[in-house]
Amino acid sequence: DLLLLCSDGLTGELPDEELEAVLDEAQTAQDAVDALVEGALLVGAHDNVTAIVVRVLGDDDDADATS
């Protein structure tokens, strides 16, 4: 599972379907953040773009969180 916390600088620029696709395809939380911010900037973000993605893992998995 992934948790996305972001500013309207991201959600105001990218449609929900694109956000979902990026999160589904990203190998790591950092990859997701990088792709989301890059996507918003490429379409000419009109506001600050901030994103935090946290991958929720089970007890036996490695932690992967980034901002």
One Martini backbone bead per residue (centre of mass of N, CA, C, O) as a GRO file, in nm:
protein
   67
    1ASP     BB    1   0.100   0.033   0.017
    2LEU     BB    2   0.009   0.378  -0.041
    3LEU     BB    3   0.101   0.715   0.062
    4LEU     BB    4  -0.033   1.037  -0.028
    5LEU     BB    5   0.120   1.358   0.027
    6CYS     BB    6  -0.010   1.675  -0.097
    7SER     BB    7  -0.030   1.936  -0.293
    8ASP     BB    8  -0.205   2.141  -0.515
    9GLY     BB    9   0.041   2.147  -0.715
   10LEU     BB   10  -0.033   1.850  -0.799
   11THR     BB   11  -0.351   1.804  -0.814
   12GLY     BB   12  -0.388   2.060  -1.014
   13GLU     BB   13  -0.212   1.915  -1.262
   14LEU     BB   14  -0.298   1.613  -1.203
   15PRO     BB   15  -0.467   1.352  -1.259
   16ASP     BB   16  -0.574   1.085  -1.088
   17GLU     BB   17  -0.485   0.872  -1.298
   18GLU     BB   18  -0.185   0.957  -1.298
   19LEU     BB   19  -0.123   0.917  -1.005
   20GLU     BB   20  -0.193   0.616  -1.000
   21ALA     BB   21   0.006   0.522  -1.218
   22VAL     BB   22   0.265   0.610  -1.079
   23LEU     BB   23   0.225   0.447  -0.817
   24ASP     BB   24   0.207   0.165  -0.960
   25GLU     BB   25   0.503   0.187  -1.116
   26ALA     BB   26   0.668   0.233  -0.880
   27GLN     BB   27   0.939   0.100  -0.702
   28THR     BB   28   0.954   0.358  -0.522
   29ALA     BB   29   0.897   0.631  -0.339
   30GLN     BB   30   1.105   0.809  -0.485
   31ASP     BB   31   1.005   0.756  -0.772
   32ALA     BB   32   0.727   0.878  -0.728
   33VAL     BB   33   0.807   1.161  -0.652
   34ASP     BB   34   0.973   1.229  -0.901
   35ALA     BB   35   0.742   1.182  -1.111
   36LEU     BB   36   0.532   1.377  -0.998
   37VAL     BB   37   0.694   1.639  -1.001
   38GLU     BB   38   0.778   1.630  -1.296
   39GLY     BB   39   0.492   1.628  -1.414
   40ALA     BB   40   0.402   1.902  -1.299
   41LEU     BB   41   0.632   2.071  -1.428
   42LEU     BB   42   0.576   1.996  -1.732
   43VAL     BB   43   0.275   2.141  -1.711
   44GLY     BB   44   0.318   2.411  -1.539
   45ALA     BB   45   0.323   2.476  -1.252
   46HIS     BB   46   0.139   2.725  -1.039
   47ASP     BB   47   0.269   2.583  -0.787
   48ASN     BB   48   0.364   2.430  -0.537
   49VAL     BB   49   0.549   2.115  -0.516
   50THR     BB   50   0.432   1.854  -0.297
   51ALA     BB   51   0.572   1.527  -0.183
   52ILE     BB   52   0.460   1.225  -0.014
   53VAL     BB   53   0.580   0.886   0.005
   54VAL     BB   54   0.440   0.584   0.149
   55ARG     BB   55   0.537   0.260   0.219
   56VAL     BB   56   0.345  -0.006   0.323
   57LEU     BB   57   0.464  -0.257   0.537
   58GLY     BB   58   0.552  -0.532   0.661
   59ASP     BB   59   0.742  -0.681   0.903
   60ASP     BB   60   0.947  -0.817   0.667
   61ASP     BB   61   0.998  -0.545   0.545
   62ASP     BB   62   1.134  -0.282   0.405
   63ALA     BB   63   1.190   0.038   0.438
   64ASP     BB   64   1.001   0.311   0.241
   65ALA     BB   65   1.074   0.649   0.282
   66THR     BB   66   0.979   0.981   0.152
   67SER     BB   67   1.027   1.353   0.049
   0.00000   0.00000   0.00000
